[in-house]
């Protein structure tokens, strides 16, 4: 396993991060424990979760994922072996069961969310605390174009000052962004540097063969500002594995189970997926591993967040780290991308 510097910190995170959003929904606690053990054996030292998890967010499963992780730490006593990241939810996203549904990134919500996460995780601190998505209306969660909307949202200054207080209190080591735009990222960085507040060390956005929009404006920011990408949905919720080929809908597949993830099922995405899967097989590669290896190799990626519902899937995902993509494969990927640019943002 390779280990990469997290922003400008002294932390080194594994190039593959274990995502947890299925725990408590598609995965039981015992299955989650088995995944943690297998990941640790492979050299993974990075766990990513969120107060909102599991996904899709529901009142009846709310808090399950962080609770499972906390139970692991209590049982194993290995909290110090992990770099642990969580996130505070933002407004919208059909969530009305978290803090009354009127979610903000203000001091009151940050303190309440963080303290609750720490209690569930059975730890005194988080290595990385992220804003799960912007409080303001902007282009994320499937939107490429930006439509301006005059609205009130928590000033970024208040958000950073509140996070600074939690860093000074020892509850957070570092802060990160998620589903953020180039403007938002640079504004947070500028404010942090001018006011002496915590500087974002990472940005967790979607990045995969069906959605390379991060490359347009954020890749340069990630490299020049040392605010690297924590890439989520590297397999586009399994579309790039090939298991949905030809209209197949496997019973336990995430896109079969949950209708809310419709953006992956459009003609452009399915056409692109067919070509990526065919390219991988033409070169004797597993489609899953080719898609993951492409993400991990990018110079702006700090860590690739993988998710799995079975140990077999997890083993395959982890094995992608050792895969070197040939120039021929990379040229084939670029040719497909030219014909099908970002069909599932």
N, C-alpha and C positions, 0 to 999 in steps of 0.2 A: 504493500500500500504506500502511496505517495502522500506526503503531508505538506500543506500549503499555508502560508502565512495569512491570518485573518486580518485584512486591512493593514493598519500600521501598528497592530498589537504584537505582543510576544507570544500569542497563541498560534499553534499549528494544528489545523484541522485536516482530517483525512479527505482525500480527493473525492470520496464517496461518503455521503451523509445518509443516515438511516431516517427516512420519513416515517411518520407514525399515524397519519390521518385515518387509517382503516381500523385502528385499534379501538375496540369498544363498539364497533359496527359490523364490519366484515370479519374481524379477528377477535377472538376471545383473549382473556388475559394470559392463559397458558400459551397460546400461539404467539402472542406478542413477546412473552418471555423467551420463547425459543428463538424468535428472530433476533432479539437483543444479544443472546448468547452467541448465535452464529455470526452476527456482525462483528462482535468483539473478537471472536477467534480469527476473523479475517483482517483485523487491524483497524477497523472503523472505530473512531473515537468521538463521533459527532452525532448527536440526536437532535432532531428538529420536531417541535410540537407547537400547539397553540391552544389558547383557552377555548376557542370555538370547536375544536376537534372532539369527536370524529366528524367526518364529512360523508354525506350531507348533514348539515347542522340541524339537530332536532332537540326539542326540550327534553325528551326522555333519555337521550344519550349524552347530553351536555355534561362536560367535565370528565367523561369516562377515560379519555386518552391520557390526560395528565395524571389522573388517579392511578392508572395502570403503571405508568412510569415511576410514580412515587412508591408504589408497592414493590416494584423491582429494587429500587434503591434501599428501601427498608429491609428487604430480604437479603440482598447481596452485599450491602454496605460498600458499594463501589462508586459512589457519586463522584469522587475525586478523579476517577479514571475517564470521565466523560466531559466533553464540551457540550453543554446543554443550552438549547435555544428554544424560546417560546415567543408568543406574539399576543398583542392586545387587539381585539376585534374593532372594526370601525362600523360606521352606520350603514344601514341598508342590508343587502344580501339576504333579504327575507328572514332576518333574525329579530325576534321580539322577546326572546326568553333570556337574554343576557342583560342584566342591569336595567330591566324595564324596556329595553329595545331602543332607547334614545341614547345611542352610543357616541361618545366624544373622545378626543385625544387630549382632554384637559387634565388638570391636576387631580381632580376628584376621581375620574375614571381610571387614570393611570395607577394611582395608589390602590384603589379597590381591586382592579384587575390583577395587578402584580402580586399583592398580598394573597389573593385567592389562589393564583397559580403556584406560588411558593408553598402554600399549605398543601395543595394537592400533590405537588411534586416531592414533598417531604425534603425540602432543601432550604438553605438560608439564602441562596443567591442563584442568579442565572448568569451564565457566561455571556449570553447574547439575548437582548430583549428587542423585539421588532414591532413596528407598527404594521399590522397585517395588511391593511390597504388604506389609502388616503381618506381622510374625513371629508375632503372637498370632492366635488363632482369633476372627474377628469377621465381620461381614456385608459381604462384598465378592464380586466375581466372580459376580454373579447372585443374591445373597441379599439380600432386603429386610429380613426379620425377624432379630432378634438372639437367639441362644441362648447363654447363658453357659456357659463351660467352664473349670473350674479347671485351670490348667496353668502350667508354667514357661516363661518366655520372657525374652529379654534385656531387662533394665531399660532403659526409655527414656533414663534418665540415662546409662547406659554408651554407648548408641548416639550420643547427642548429644555426649558428651565425645570419643568417637572421631572423629566428624565434625569437631569443633572442632580437633582435632589436625591433621587433613588440610587444613583451611582455613588454619591457621597455617603449615603447611608449604608453602603455595602451590599445592597440587594441586587444590583446589576453591575456587571463588569464592563460591558460594552453594549452599544445600541446599534440597531440596523433598521433598514427600510424594507418594504415589500410592496409589490405591485405599484411601484412608483414610476414617475416620468422623469425625463431629463431635467425639466425645470424644477420639479420638487426635490430631486436629489441634489442638484447644485445649490438650491436655496437653503436646504438643511445644512449642507457643508459650509456655505458662506456664513450663515448665522453662527454655527458652532465655532468657527475660527475667529470671527470678530468678537464674540461674547465670551469665549473661553468655556463653552459648553461641550458636552461629549460629541465627538465626531462619529458619524455613521461609518461602520467598518465593513458593511456589506449591504447588498440589495437582493432580495429574494423575489425574482420575477419568473414567469414561465419562459422556457426556452427549449425548443425541440425542432426536429426536422420540418414540422408543419407550422411552426411559429418562430421565426428568426427575427422578429421585429426588434428584439433587444439590440441587434447589431446596428440599427439605423442611427440611434442617438446615444444610447446608453453604454455601448461597448467602449467607446473612447473615454467616457467618464469613468467607467469601472477601472480601466487601466491607469489613466493619468492621475486619478484621485485616490488610487488604491482602495477602492470601494467595490470589491469584486462581487460577481454574481454567484448567488446560491440558486442554482437552476432547479425550478420545480416543474413537474409534469414533463420530464424528459422523454417519456414514451407517449405523450398525448393521451393519458388515461388508458394506455394499452393498445391504442390504434396502431402504433408502429411495430407492435409485436407480430402482427399478421393474423391474430386470432379472430379478427372481425372480417377477414377477407371473404369476398363473394357473398356478402350479406349475412354471414354467420353471426349469431348472437348467443355466445356461450352463456349458460345459465348463471354462472357465478361471476361473469365479467361485469366490471363496474358500469360500463356504458349500457349493458343490458338491464342492470338492476335499477339504475337511477336516470329518469328521463330528463332531469335538469341539465345534464351535460350534453346538450344537443349540438353545440357548435362543432363537435368533432364528426358528426354524421351529416356532412354535406357532400354533394357530388365532387367538388374540387378536392376535399380532403381524402375521400375514398380513392379517387384517381391517383393522387400523389402517393398515398400509402401503398397502393398496388405496385407502383413503380419502385418505391424504396424497398419493399419486401422482395421484389423480383431481383433488384440489384444485389441485395445481400446474398440471396440464394445462388445467384449467378457466380458469386465469388466464394461460395462455400462458407458463408457467415450466417450466424443466427441473426435474424432481423432485429431482435431486441438488443443484442450486444452491439451491432453496428450503430444503431440509433444512440445508444448510451455512450459508446466510445466517441462518437462525433461531438457530443456535448462536453464530455470530460476533457477533451484535448484543446478546447478553445482557450486562448490566452487570457480572456477576461473572466473565466470561470474559476472561482475559488473552490467550490464543492458542488457535486452533482447529487441532488436529493432523490434517492431511489425509494420506491415503495413496492411492497409485495404482499400478497395474501397467503402465499405458500412458501415453504422453505425452498422448494425447487425453483420457484421464481426468484427468490432472494439469491440463491447460489448463482443462477445465471446472470443476474444483475451485477453481482460482485465480480464475477469472472470477466465482465466487460472491461474492467480496469486494465487488464493486461493485453488488450487487443490493440494492435497497431493497424491503422487503416492505410492501405496502399494509396499511392498517387492516383491509380486508376479508379479506385473506389471513391476517393474524394472528388475526382473529376466527374464521376457519374452522379454523385450527390448534387454537385453544383449545377449540372445540366437539368436535373429534375427540378431543383429549386427555381431555376430560371423559367421553366415552363409552368410551375405551380408555386408562385411566391406566397408564403404565409396564408395558406387556405384556412387555418384554424387559429387565429390570434387569441 
